[in-house]
Amino acid sequence: MQEDRLYHIDRALRTTLRIAALVTFVLLILASLSTSWKEVFTYGFYITGCVCLVCIIGRICLSPFVKSEEEEEFEQKVDYILQKRAKEKAPNMPISSDFSPLRDLTSFQEERVINILRGLPPHASDPEQINMALMAQYLTALERLGKIDLTDKKSLRTWVAQVTQKNVPDSSHFNDAIRNVSLSKVAKARRKLESYFWLPVQR
């Protein structure tokens, strides 16, 4: 397309202009020195200066037909924000309503476990994001107690998002957090869970 061709020409002129401007500046300094090469440096300065001028005129002529750097940078920022929001919404996609990773729990115990997970402190810098490291500790502790099945990571991730009503990291970070969980902190979470299981749910 002609628009793409003009875009590439404009960006090539921009790159040439930056290089030529740097060379022109260096030659200007060298030409100001009293050396046997002074005349050569002076001619070089005029030549690179002309190259800069041609590039500037060329970019001015192309400016009505191509995006400026500011416009391009703004569009990239908008795209990044839209992609980030799309990723944040992705974990909340519905799954089968009968899916639950919890195992061997009474209805009271299930309610208590869900309340515990929902009540975990969120991410320190984003209250709408779960604290994945902390969540991984409790999920692993539940697995050690035989109360949850972590095999289906994809459905588990969506279930966590639905239970907590918070944003969840992408699949890669979610899975890595569970694989690389701190065992000492898992033991601490396990002790808390063991005490919670036998308490009646507060009404």
Backbone as CSV, one residue per row, in Angstrom:
resi,resn,N_x,N_y,N_z,CA_x,CA_y,CA_z,C_x,C_y,C_z
1,MET,0.832,-1.204,0.000,0.000,0.000,0.000,0.868,1.255,0.000
2,GLN,0.342,2.295,-0.645,1.113,3.530,-0.758,1.342,4.175,0.609
3,GLU,0.318,4.072,1.478,0.447,4.667,2.810,1.581,4.013,3.595
4,ASP,1.691,2.695,3.492,2.779,1.985,4.170,4.129,2.383,3.594
5,ARG,4.176,2.547,2.277,5.433,2.936,1.636,5.878,4.316,2.116
6,LEU,4.923,5.249,2.182,5.249,6.594,2.663,5.692,6.560,4.128
7,TYR,5.043,5.683,4.902,5.413,5.546,6.322,6.862,5.093,6.454
8,HIS,7.245,4.078,5.672,8.619,3.559,5.747,9.625,4.597,5.264
9,ILE,9.250,5.364,4.237,10.147,6.428,3.766,10.342,7.478,4.853
10,ASP,9.236,7.859,5.506,9.305,8.864,6.578,10.197,8.394,7.716
11,ARG,10.044,7.124,8.120,10.843,6.604,9.229,12.314,6.445,8.827
12,ALA,12.566,6.150,7.549,13.949,6.075,7.065,14.589,7.464,7.093
13,LEU,13.819,8.476,6.696,14.312,9.858,6.752,14.597,10.261,8.197
14,ARG,13.726,9.821,9.119,13.938,10.136,10.533,15.253,9.541,11.038
15,THR,15.490,8.276,10.705,16.725,7.625,11.133,17.947,8.307,10.519
16,THR,17.848,8.617,9.217,18.965,9.293,8.530,19.223,10.660,9.149
17,LEU,18.148,11.371,9.467,18.282,12.695,10.064,18.995,12.628,11.412
18,ARG,18.648,11.661,12.217,19.278,11.534,13.527,20.772,11.239,13.402
19,ILE,21.103,10.346,12.471,22.521,10.006,12.275,23.280,11.197,11.703
20,ALA,22.685,11.833,10.679,23.338,12.978,10.038,23.508,14.133,11.013
21,ALA,22.532,14.352,11.875,22.621,15.438,12.851,23.767,15.192,13.825
22,LEU,23.925,13.947,14.234,25.025,13.610,15.146,26.371,13.802,14.467
23,VAL,26.477,13.321,13.213,27.732,13.479,12.467,28.029,14.958,12.222
24,THR,26.999,15.737,11.905,27.171,17.179,11.673,27.703,17.872,12.917
25,PHE,27.169,17.499,14.067,27.622,18.096,15.322,29.090,17.774,15.579
26,VAL,29.459,16.519,15.341,30.859,16.107,15.553,31.777,16.850,14.585
27,LEU,31.368,16.937,13.317,32.198,17.636,12.317,32.318,19.122,12.633
28,LEU,31.260,19.704,13.176,31.316,21.117,13.555,32.396,21.341,14.615
29,ILE,32.458,20.431,15.584,33.485,20.545,16.622,34.874,20.364,16.030
30,LEU,35.018,19.360,15.160,36.326,19.102,14.555,36.755,20.241,13.634
31,ALA,35.787,20.829,12.915,36.112,21.932,12.001,36.536,23.191,12.749
32,SER,36.124,23.292,13.994,36.490,24.482,14.775,37.916,24.396,15.327
33,LEU,38.515,23.200,15.219,39.877,23.013,15.711,40.891,23.353,14.623
34,SER,42.043,23.816,15.022,43.103,24.168,14.068,43.941,22.928,13.790
35,THR,43.521,22.175,12.771,44.247,20.964,12.373,44.435,20.970,10.868
36,SER,45.280,20.060,10.378,45.514,19.963,8.943,44.291,19.440,8.198
37,TRP,43.350,18.873,8.936,42.134,18.324,8.341,40.951,19.294,8.464
38,LYS,41.228,20.509,8.844,40.150,21.478,9.096,39.255,21.663,7.863
39,GLU,39.880,21.782,6.697,39.108,22.014,5.475,38.220,20.805,5.144
40,VAL,38.757,19.608,5.363,37.981,18.384,5.101,36.779,18.311,6.032
41,PHE,37.040,18.616,7.290,35.946,18.588,8.273,34.880,19.623,7.936
42,THR,35.320,20.771,7.422,34.369,21.833,7.064,33.474,21.391,5.913
43,TYR,34.100,20.809,4.875,33.311,20.308,3.753,32.345,19.212,4.221
44,GLY,32.835,18.349,5.066,31.988,17.279,5.596,30.803,17.852,6.376
45,PHE,31.082,18.912,7.112,30.026,19.565,7.889,28.932,20.094,6.973
46,TYR,29.337,20.751,5.864,28.350,21.302,4.924,27.540,20.178,4.260
47,ILE,28.232,19.091,3.926,27.538,17.980,3.251,26.499,17.346,4.170
48,THR,26.902,17.008,5.393,25.959,16.384,6.328,24.860,17.364,6.722
49,GLY,25.215,18.670,6.753,24.194,19.677,7.035,23.127,19.697,5.948
50,CYS,23.579,19.544,4.699,22.623,19.497,3.585,21.747,18.249,3.661
51,VAL,22.354,17.136,4.084,21.592,15.903,4.242,20.493,16.104,5.293
52,CYS,20.851,16.764,6.391,19.864,17.055,7.436,18.726,17.905,6.887
53,LEU,19.103,18.920,6.099,18.097,19.822,5.542,17.149,19.078,4.603
54,VAL,17.708,18.198,3.762,16.878,17.407,2.835,15.925,16.502,3.609
55,CYS,16.434,15.868,4.673,15.597,14.984,5.484,14.458,15.752,6.153
56,ILE,14.781,16.939,6.645,13.758,17.766,7.303,12.669,18.167,6.316
57,ILE,13.095,18.613,5.119,12.118,19.015,4.099,11.272,17.812,3.678
58,GLY,11.925,16.664,3.537,11.203,15.455,3.151,10.158,15.063,4.177
59,ARG,10.507,15.138,5.439,9.559,14.773,6.504,8.414,15.781,6.587
60,ILE,8.710,17.047,6.330,7.650,18.064,6.332,6.659,17.775,5.208
61,CYS,7.173,17.387,4.053,6.304,17.093,2.909,5.453,15.841,3.160
62,LEU,6.006,14.886,3.892,5.292,13.636,4.150,4.362,13.718,5.352
63,SER,4.530,14.724,6.194,3.779,14.804,7.448,2.259,14.748,7.286
64,PRO,1.670,15.298,6.208,0.201,15.191,6.087,-0.276,13.766,5.788
65,PHE,0.647,12.898,5.375,0.252,11.563,4.915,0.644,10.435,5.868
66,VAL,1.442,10.736,6.873,1.887,9.685,7.798,1.674,10.146,9.247
67,LYS,1.648,9.186,10.148,1.477,9.493,11.563,2.761,10.089,12.128
68,SER,2.579,11.043,13.032,3.740,11.583,13.734,4.153,10.614,14.836
69,GLU,5.359,10.810,15.378,5.817,9.944,16.463,4.894,10.032,17.665
70,GLU,4.372,11.242,17.935,3.479,11.429,19.072,2.185,10.646,18.886
71,GLU,1.621,10.706,17.668,0.391,9.964,17.396,0.614,8.462,17.498
72,GLU,1.743,8.013,16.980,2.056,6.581,17.020,2.250,6.113,18.457
73,GLU,2.958,6.911,19.250,3.184,6.557,20.647,1.868,6.539,21.429
74,PHE,0.990,7.505,21.142,-0.313,7.552,21.814,-1.144,6.310,21.477
75,GLU,-1.154,5.915,20.205,-1.906,4.731,19.793,-1.360,3.470,20.459
76,GLN,-0.043,3.390,20.606,0.563,2.231,21.257,0.158,2.160,22.724
77,LYS,0.096,3.313,23.379,-0.321,3.352,24.781,-1.782,2.926,24.930
78,VAL,-2.627,3.409,24.010,-4.041,3.030,24.054,-4.199,1.532,23.838
79,ASP,-3.463,0.989,22.868,-3.521,-0.456,22.604,-3.077,-1.252,23.814
80,TYR,-2.012,-0.763,24.484,-1.505,-1.463,25.675,-2.554,-1.485,26.787
81,ILE,-3.218,-0.341,26.992,-4.241,-0.252,28.040,-5.415,-1.175,27.718
82,LEU,-5.849,-1.192,26.445,-6.969,-2.049,26.049,-6.620,-3.523,26.209
83,GLN,-5.394,-3.890,25.842,-4.957,-5.279,25.985,-4.876,-5.681,27.449
84,LYS,-4.401,-4.748,28.279,-4.292,-5.037,29.706,-5.670,-5.250,30.318
85,ARG,-6.626,-4.403,29.945,-7.985,-4.550,30.466,-8.618,-5.844,29.984
86,ALA,-8.333,-6.213,28.742,-8.889,-7.466,28.211,-8.341,-8.662,28.979
87,LYS,-7.054,-8.626,29.332,-6.454,-9.718,30.086,-7.039,-9.796,31.495
88,GLU,-7.316,-8.611,32.068,-7.861,-8.593,33.419,-9.270,-9.164,33.459
89,LYS,-10.020,-8.968,32.367,-11.392,-9.466,32.327,-11.453,-10.944,31.954
90,ALA,-10.412,-11.444,31.285,-10.427,-12.813,30.791,-10.667,-13.860,31.870
91,PRO,-10.028,-13.744,33.095,-10.229,-14.786,34.099,-11.667,-14.951,34.549
92,ASN,-12.514,-13.937,34.362,-13.880,-13.995,34.850,-14.852,-14.633,33.858
93,MET,-14.321,-15.251,32.785,-15.189,-15.930,31.837,-15.850,-17.115,32.524
94,PRO,-17.127,-17.341,32.259,-17.845,-18.387,32.985,-17.362,-19.786,32.650
95,ILE,-17.425,-20.668,33.626,-17.181,-22.079,33.419,-18.385,-22.820,33.961
96,SER,-18.352,-24.119,33.848,-19.476,-24.918,34.309,-19.794,-24.594,35.758
97,SER,-21.073,-24.352,36.043,-21.476,-23.939,37.381,-21.263,-25.038,38.410
98,ASP,-21.149,-26.297,37.946,-20.984,-27.383,38.904,-19.513,-27.691,39.165
99,PHE,-18.598,-26.894,38.571,-17.181,-27.145,38.819,-16.770,-26.622,40.190
100,SER,-16.076,-27.453,40.915,-15.474,-27.036,42.183,-14.263,-27.928,42.436
101,PRO,-13.116,-27.329,42.720,-11.925,-28.135,42.999,-11.910,-28.686,44.424
102,LEU,-12.835,-28.224,45.263,-12.863,-28.644,46.662,-13.285,-30.105,46.774
103,ARG,-12.689,-30.806,47.744,-12.939,-32.231,47.912,-13.130,-32.575,49.389
104,ASP,-14.038,-33.545,49.652,-14.215,-34.118,50.995,-14.483,-33.055,52.060
105,LEU,-15.340,-32.117,51.736,-15.711,-31.077,52.691,-17.235,-31.058,52.839
106,THR,-17.681,-30.766,54.041,-19.113,-30.558,54.239,-19.479,-29.199,53.645
107,SER,-20.758,-28.941,53.494,-21.191,-27.655,52.947,-20.731,-26.502,53.831
108,PHE,-20.740,-26.723,55.159,-20.261,-25.689,56.076,-18.769,-25.427,55.865
109,GLN,-17.999,-26.523,55.713,-16.558,-26.373,55.527,-16.250,-25.716,54.185
110,GLU,-16.992,-26.069,53.149,-16.787,-25.435,51.847,-17.032,-23.932,51.934
111,GLU,-18.107,-23.570,52.617,-18.415,-22.145,52.768,-17.308,-21.431,53.522
112,ARG,-16.778,-22.076,54.547,-15.703,-21.455,55.320,-14.434,-21.310,54.489
113,VAL,-14.079,-22.345,53.712,-12.884,-22.262,52.862,-13.021,-21.145,51.840
114,ILE,-14.187,-21.052,51.210,-14.418,-19.992,50.226,-14.316,-18.617,50.873
115,ASN,-14.865,-18.478,52.073,-14.774,-17.199,52.785,-13.334,-16.863,53.135
116,ILE,-12.552,-17.886,53.480,-11.136,-17.660,53.796,-10.398,-17.152,52.565
117,LEU,-10.587,-17.836,51.427,-9.909,-17.432,50.186,-10.356,-16.047,49.744
118,ARG,-11.640,-15.785,49.887,-12.179,-14.476,49.505,-11.651,-13.366,50.409
119,GLY,-11.359,-13.714,51.656,-10.918,-12.707,52.624,-9.420,-12.492,52.674
120,LEU,-8.659,-13.229,51.843,-7.206,-13.029,51.843,-6.871,-11.616,51.369
121,PRO,-5.856,-10.985,51.956,-5.479,-9.620,51.542,-5.145,-9.568,50.055
122,PRO,-5.561,-8.518,49.357,-5.271,-8.405,47.923,-3.820,-8.018,47.673
123,HIS,-3.488,-7.846,46.434,-2.147,-7.411,46.039,-1.857,-6.044,46.653
124,ALA,-0.638,-5.862,47.126,-0.282,-4.636,47.854,-0.473,-3.368,47.021
125,SER,-0.198,-3.447,45.714,-0.275,-2.248,44.873,-1.563,-2.151,44.063
126,ASP,-2.412,-3.191,44.146,-3.652,-3.170,43.373,-4.722,-3.950,44.125
127,PRO,-5.649,-3.264,44.786,-6.686,-3.939,45.582,-7.649,-4.777,44.757
128,GLU,-7.660,-4.578,43.428,-8.524,-5.370,42.558,-7.843,-6.652,42.086
129,GLN,-6.588,-6.825,42.469,-5.810,-7.997,42.052,-5.549,-8.884,43.266
130,ILE,-5.655,-10.206,43.076,-5.369,-11.094,44.201,-3.876,-11.090,44.515
131,ASN,-3.554,-11.411,45.752,-2.160,-11.629,46.138,-1.834,-13.076,45.756
132,MET,-1.239,-13.265,44.576,-1.074,-14.607,44.030,-0.182,-15.481,44.894
133,ALA,0.857,-14.898,45.475,1.759,-15.689,46.321,0.995,-16.238,47.526
134,LEU,0.174,-15.392,48.140,-0.604,-15.809,49.311,-1.664,-16.838,48.912
135,MET,-2.323,-16.590,47.780,-3.338,-17.527,47.308,-2.721,-18.899,47.040
136,ALA,-1.538,-18.910,46.429,-0.860,-20.175,46.131,-0.541,-20.944,47.405
137,GLN,-0.192,-20.225,48.472,0.104,-20.880,49.750,-1.120,-21.597,50.296
138,TYR,-2.272,-20.937,50.244,-3.495,-21.534,50.788,-4.016,-22.659,49.897
139,LEU,-3.898,-22.495,48.594,-4.326,-23.556,47.690,-3.470,-24.812,47.889
140,THR,-2.163,-24.606,48.020,-1.268,-25.745,48.225,-1.508,-26.382,49.583
141,ALA,-1.784,-25.561,50.591,-2.085,-26.099,51.922,-3.353,-26.939,51.887
142,LEU,-4.365,-26.482,51.163,-5.594,-27.259,51.016,-5.327,-28.589,50.308
143,GLU,-4.422,-28.534,49.322,-4.069,-29.773,48.616,-3.371,-30.749,49.561
144,ARG,-2.479,-30.242,50.405,-1.780,-31.097,51.369,-2.763,-31.734,52.354
145,LEU,-3.852,-31.033,52.606,-4.874,-31.555,53.516,-5.861,-32.484,52.795
146,GLY,-5.687,-32.622,51.478,-6.594,-33.467,50.711,-7.955,-32.849,50.495
147,LYS,-8.030,-31.502,50.556,-9.320,-30.822,50.459,-9.542,-30.123,49.123
148,ILE,-8.562,-30.203,48.223,-8.714,-29.536,46.930,-7.883,-30.280,45.885
149,ASP,-8.355,-30.239,44.651,-7.649,-30.855,43.533,-7.121,-29.740,42.635
150,LEU,-5.802,-29.645,42.517,-5.183,-28.562,41.740,-4.792,-29.017,40.342
151,THR,-5.282,-30.157,39.893,-4.857,-30.710,38.601,-5.285,-29.829,37.429
152,ASP,-6.549,-29.425,37.417,-7.085,-28.618,36.312,-6.805,-27.145,36.594
153,LYS,-5.603,-26.704,36.222,-5.178,-25.337,36.541,-6.035,-24.287,35.827
154,LYS,-6.467,-24.586,34.618,-7.252,-23.609,33.862,-8.583,-23.321,34.559
155,SER,-9.299,-24.390,34.915,-10.577,-24.206,35.601,-10.370,-23.672,37.012
156,LEU,-9.280,-24.099,37.659,-8.968,-23.622,39.009,-8.763,-22.113,38.996
157,ARG,-8.041,-21.615,38.007,-7.764,-20.180,37.901,-9.066,-19.390,37.771
158,THR,-9.984,-19.883,36.931,-11.265,-19.209,36.755,-12.110,-19.299,38.018
159,TRP,-12.047,-20.438,38.675,-12.792,-20.620,39.925,-12.305,-19.643,40.988
160,VAL,-11.003,-19.459,41.089,-10.433,-18.502,42.055,-10.915,-17.098,41.754
161,ALA,-10.955,-16.732,40.458,-11.439,-15.403,40.073,-12.902,-15.218,40.465
162,GLN,-13.710,-16.262,40.273,-15.130,-16.182,40.614,-15.343,-16.121,42.130
163,VAL,-14.552,-16.896,42.853,-14.689,-16.933,44.312,-14.268,-15.613,44.945
164,THR,-13.150,-15.071,44.488,-12.600,-13.863,45.106,-13.196,-12.584,44.524
165,GLN,-13.760,-12.676,43.292,-14.267,-11.491,42.594,-13.159,-10.469,42.391
166,LYS,-11.950,-10.974,42.153,-10.802,-10.105,41.887,-10.096,-10.590,40.625
167,ASN,-9.228,-9.741,40.098,-8.455,-10.106,38.924,-7.371,-11.122,39.293
168,VAL,-7.124,-12.047,38.373,-6.167,-13.127,38.592,-5.076,-13.025,37.531
169,PRO,-3.822,-13.317,37.871,-2.744,-13.262,36.865,-3.012,-14.213,35.701
170,ASP,-2.276,-14.023,34.609,-2.439,-14.916,33.469,-2.026,-16.333,33.844
171,SER,-2.354,-17.281,32.992,-2.158,-18.701,33.296,-0.715,-19.028,33.659
172,SER,0.229,-18.431,32.935,1.638,-18.720,33.182,2.050,-18.328,34.599
173,HIS,1.710,-17.089,35.008,2.068,-16.615,36.342,1.293,-17.370,37.422
174,PHE,0.039,-17.687,37.124,-0.782,-18.439,38.078,-0.157,-19.804,38.366
175,ASN,0.186,-20.524,37.301,0.774,-21.856,37.456,2.147,-21.798,38.110
176,ASP,2.955,-20.803,37.728,4.296,-20.663,38.313,4.213,-20.398,39.817
177,ALA,3.248,-19.585,40.226,3.105,-19.259,41.650,2.803,-20.515,42.463
178,ILE,1.996,-21.402,41.914,1.657,-22.636,42.627,2.848,-23.589,42.651
179,ARG,3.573,-23.655,41.531,4.735,-24.554,41.471,5.864,-24.097,42.388
180,ASN,6.051,-22.790,42.516,7.192,-22.249,43.255,6.809,-21.687,44.627
181,VAL,5.761,-22.223,45.200,5.272,-21.715,46.478,6.267,-22.009,47.600
182,SER,6.299,-21.117,48.600,7.169,-21.295,49.760,6.598,-22.371,50.684
183,LEU,7.339,-23.449,50.898,6.829,-24.568,51.698,6.644,-24.184,53.165
184,SER,7.513,-23.309,53.674,7.380,-22.903,55.072,6.086,-22.101,55.273
185,LYS,5.746,-21.285,54.282,4.517,-20.496,54.382,3.285,-21.371,54.134
186,VAL,3.461,-22.416,53.337,2.371,-23.374,53.137,2.043,-24.058,54.462
187,ALA,3.075,-24.407,55.219,2.868,-25.058,56.514,2.107,-24.132,57.461
188,LYS,2.425,-22.847,57.415,1.744,-21.874,58.261,0.268,-21.755,57.861
189,ALA,0.012,-21.705,56.553,-1.364,-21.628,56.066,-2.127,-22.896,56.421
190,ARG,-1.436,-24.021,56.382,-2.088,-25.290,56.707,-2.556,-25.314,58.163
191,ARG,-1.730,-24.813,59.058,-2.111,-24.789,60.480,-3.357,-23.939,60.689
192,LYS,-3.442,-22.813,59.977,-4.618,-21.961,60.097,-5.861,-22.668,59.562
193,LEU,-5.709,-23.331,58.430,-6.845,-24.022,57.829,-7.331,-25.171,58.699
194,GLU,-6.408,-25.891,59.298,-6.793,-27.018,60.149,-7.653,-26.548,61.314
195,SER,-7.354,-25.384,61.840,-8.154,-24.867,62.952,-9.512,-24.362,62.467
196,TYR,-9.542,-23.837,61.232,-10.796,-23.311,60.698,-11.790,-24.409,60.363
197,PHE,-11.318,-25.545,59.901,-12.219,-26.596,59.429,-13.217,-27.058,60.469
198,TRP,-12.820,-27.016,61.728,-13.692,-27.590,62.748,-14.508,-26.546,63.493
199,LEU,-14.413,-25.293,63.027,-15.240,-24.233,63.637,-16.538,-24.095,62.858
200,PRO,-17.670,-23.901,63.529,-18.932,-23.709,62.802,-18.932,-22.394,62.063
201,VAL,-19.633,-22.347,60.958,-19.716,-21.117,60.179,-20.544,-20.105,60.926
202,GLN,-20.028,-18.882,61.027,-20.745,-17.834,61.753,-21.965,-17.401,60.951
203,ARG,-23.110,-17.321,61.642,-24.352,-16.884,60.989,-24.676,-15.457,61.393
